[in-house]
Amino acid sequence: MKTKIIPEGSYTDPQISTSNPKDWFVWFRFYYAGKWHPVFKLREDLNRIKNKAARMKEAVALRDARHSWLKEGWNPVTDREYKMRNVRLLPQKKAMSVMAALKFGLSVKKIAKKSRLGYSSQLNIIEQAAIKHGFSGIEIKNFDRGLFLDLMGKVEEERIKVEGEFSNHSWNKYAATMRAMLTELVDQRVIDVNPLRDLRTKPVPESNKYERFTEDDKRDISAFLLANHFNLYRVMQVVYHAGIRPKEALALRISDVDMKRRMITIAPDEVEENSKTLSLRHVPINPHLYDLLNMLALHKFPDEYFVFGSPFQPGKGNRGAGSQQWFDGISRGVGKKTGKSGAMRDDFLTPSAVQASRDTITKLWKKLIIDTLGIKKHLYAAKHTGGRDMVRAGLKLTEIQLLYGHESPAMTKLYTEEVALMEVEEAVLKKAPSFNAPLKPIKGKLRKVS
């Protein structure tokens, strides 16, 4: 006769015992570790209920609840209180192709519309290469770091055919897109590990976007903007003194600027991408900046207005081109025609319900500073120039790090290293020793060296 094998976790259906009028309980038996364990008796205050009908109702509820636990996999031997029920078990991962997964990552990522379009465009190009070279059918769970690098190689190969080149900057951009989507997939529990999490970027030439202004640059830019576009001058000063990025400056609302406390608050918005960091920052308004902001009379406008806004309605282009018209009927000064249009208007970059476009500011800076003045540096350089000048003025590294919102001291240390290098260069120019004695004319003919 064969011995019947009892599966681990077997149990008898819970029953209600009422044989002792003073001791009711729900009972069952459980098979674990190769044996049936003693009867489990569950009372849970049943016997405190005096009314028998009410007690039976509670007993039935207890019986059914514990039966439900047993069906879920409760092991009363190892986990008497079933604490495991509070642990969220991961659902079975859904099979998903690599491109479907990357696109899913984009669909759940919280980003601004413009950034989403950029990511989508790059994913479409990656998908074309994946389909052509046989990567598209591979499931994301089987796509390791090596396959991603192979796919990047095919993307590079295809882009060279189309554009004739594929720079290290382009390689870094596409790799960053895939890495960002994979991070979302980790957060969504589609994959366990981001295979590109520590991928090294390829070296690229330093952009003049971050090149600091010289003293001559600062003098020339200030003089030109004061004469031709005072509002852009004010934005540049905010970037310089507050250590914030141009995009952060354009995202400032009047409610973010406390003129009484002399404080600017930058509250990051992940969707609007108004800040590079995700931490709340408080930036003091120094006397130079206070006077410039005070001229805007911010207290006269609604709190939700942008400090540096646009007089143009979204989607309607340069409304009022060729004339000086006031936006929403709010008077901003003498309402006479000036012949200025577009971003050159006197009410551009003043308080408005409409946010000024970053692209418009970039084009305006290019027109006025890069093309007209011939200074081939970007508005962003004002931020780094301010950091450098703060070091030279004696501010501590920790103070600048807090002001600029740098997550790592290493980022702020770049300013101190730059200042140290400048001091070395100045010292070398002033104190460089000579290799020999001062040169004097030598009389006579040159000797021929054999």
Number of C-alpha atoms within 10 A of each C-alpha: 3 4 5 6 7 13 11 14 18 16 19 13 15 22 16 18 14 13 9 8 9 11 12 21 22 22 18 19 17 20 19 18 10 11 10 15 15 11 12 15 16 18 15 13 12 21 16 11 12 10 9 12 10 11 17 16 11 16 25 14 12 20 19 16 13 20 18 13 14 20 13 10 13 20 20 19 16 9 11 11 11 16 9 13 13 7 7 7 8 7 8 8 10 12 12 16 18 22 22 16 21 25 21 18 21 22 14 13 17 15 17 14 11 10 14 14 12 11 21 17 12 15 20 13 14 24 21 16 22 21 12 11 12 10 21 19 13 15 16 21 17 11 14 13 14 11 14 18 14 13 20 20 14 19 21 20 15 19 18 13 10 9 8 9 13 16 14 14 14 15 16 17 15 19 19 17 18 23 20 19 23 28 21 22 24 14 15 13 15 21 19 13 15 19 18 19 13 8 13 9 13 11 10 11 7 8 9 12 14 16 16 22 22 10 10 9 16 13 11 15 19 18 13 16 18 14 10 14 19 18 21 22 19 20 23 23 20 24 24 24 22 23 25 23 23 23 19 18 22 21 27 22 24 22 17 18 23 15 17 6 9 14 17 20 16 24 18 18 18 15 12 14 17 21 22 15 17 15 14 12 17 18 19 19 20 12 10 11 18 15 11 16 18 11 8 16 10 21 13 9 17 14 16 15 20 26 29 26 22 25 26 24 14 13 7 7 10 14 16 16 15 14 15 19 22 18 18 11 7 10 11 14 9 8 10 10 10 12 11 14 17 21 21 16 21 21 23 20 26 23 27 25 22 18 23 25 15 15 10 13 19 14 13 18 18 19 13 17 21 16 12 11 14 11 15 14 20 19 24 22 21 28 25 25 22 23 27 22 18 20 21 15 9 8 13 12 18 13 13 21 19 15 17 22 23 16 13 9 13 11 13 23 16 14 22 19 13 13 16 14 12 12 13 12 13 12 11 11 10 9 9 10 8 7 6 6 6 6 6 6 5 7 6 6 6 7 6 5 4 3
